[in-house]
Amino acid sequence: MYRQRLGDAVREARMNLDLSQNTLAERSHVSLRTISDIETYKANPRFDSLCSLASYLNISIDAVIKDRKNNSGSTTMQQILIELESCSEEEQVIVLQTLRGLLKGLHTRTENPT
């Protein structure tokens, strides 16, 4: 099961970045064979290869291993996280409060449609 989750996560993240396996191999310094084997559920990659891929693709190894959703495949979530990384701590708090207000309004709207 771990191999499938890892393979799916790598493939989805790679495709979201519009990368070929070959380009990913070059950029992440992981062999093309390893990437291919991971995506076809054949590999138990070495730790250093796994770390290189996870770092380049912004995949949470912990989430893959423990089968938790990490939104690595969600392009929208990746864009949100990239934007938040450029914010100060104070700005992040403001964004969080704003998001909570928006979600509350959205939930209220769906519960009480006009």
C-alpha positions in Angstrom: 0.0 0.0 0.0 2.9 2.4 0.8 4.4 1.9 -2.7 1.1 2.7 -4.3 0.6 5.9 -2.2 4.1 7.0 -2.9 3.9 6.2 -6.6 0.6 8.1 -7.0 1.8 11.1 -5.0 5.0 11.4 -7.1 3.2 11.0 -10.4 0.5 13.5 -9.5 2.9 16.1 -8.2 5.1 15.6 -11.3 2.2 16.0 -13.6 0.9 19.0 -11.8 4.3 20.6 -12.4 4.1 19.5 -16.1 7.3 17.6 -15.9 8.4 14.5 -17.7 10.0 11.7 -15.7 13.3 12.5 -17.4 13.1 16.2 -16.4 12.2 15.3 -12.9 15.1 13.0 -12.7 17.5 15.7 -13.9 16.2 18.4 -11.5 15.8 16.2 -8.4 19.1 14.3 -9.0 17.2 11.0 -8.7 17.7 8.4 -11.5 15.1 8.0 -14.2 14.8 4.3 -13.4 14.0 5.1 -9.7 11.3 7.5 -10.7 9.8 5.1 -13.1 9.9 2.3 -10.6 8.3 4.5 -7.9 5.5 5.5 -10.2 4.8 1.9 -11.2 4.9 0.7 -7.6 8.0 -1.4 -8.1 10.5 0.5 -5.9 11.5 0.9 -2.3 13.7 4.0 -2.9 16.7 4.8 -0.9 16.1 7.4 1.8 18.3 10.0 0.1 16.4 9.5 -3.2 13.0 9.7 -1.4 14.1 12.9 0.4 15.3 14.5 -2.9 12.1 13.8 -4.6 9.9 14.8 -1.7 11.8 18.1 -1.4 11.7 18.9 -5.1 8.0 18.0 -5.4 6.9 19.4 -2.1 5.5 16.1 -1.0 5.1 15.2 2.7 6.8 11.9 3.2 5.0 11.5 6.5 1.6 12.0 4.9 2.4 9.4 2.2 3.7 6.8 4.7 0.9 7.3 7.2 -1.8 7.6 4.4 -2.9 11.1 5.4 -4.1 13.6 2.9 -1.5 16.3 2.4 -3.0 18.1 -0.5 0.3 17.6 -2.5 -1.7 16.9 -5.5 -3.9 20.0 -5.2 -2.6 22.7 -7.4 -4.8 25.2 -5.6 -3.4 24.2 -2.2 0.2 24.4 -3.5 -0.5 27.9 -4.8 -2.0 29.0 -1.4 1.0 27.6 0.4 3.5 29.4 -1.9 1.7 32.7 -1.3 1.6 32.2 2.4 5.4 31.4 2.5 6.0 34.9 1.3 3.9 36.5 4.1 5.1 37.6 7.5 3.8 35.8 10.6 1.4 38.8 11.2 0.1 38.6 7.7 -0.4 34.8 8.0 -2.5 35.4 11.1 -4.6 38.0 9.2 -5.0 35.6 6.3 -6.1 32.8 8.7 -8.7 35.0 10.4 -10.0 36.2 7.0 -10.2 32.6 5.7 -12.1 31.5 8.8 -14.6 34.4 8.3 -15.0 33.5 4.6 -15.6 29.8 5.4 -18.1 30.7 8.1 -20.0 32.9 5.7 -19.9 30.2 3.0 -21.2 27.5 5.4 -24.0 29.8 6.6 -24.9 30.6 3.0 -25.1 26.9 2.1 -27.1 26.0 5.3 -29.6 28.9 4.7 -30.0 29.4 0.9 -32.1 32.3 -0.1 
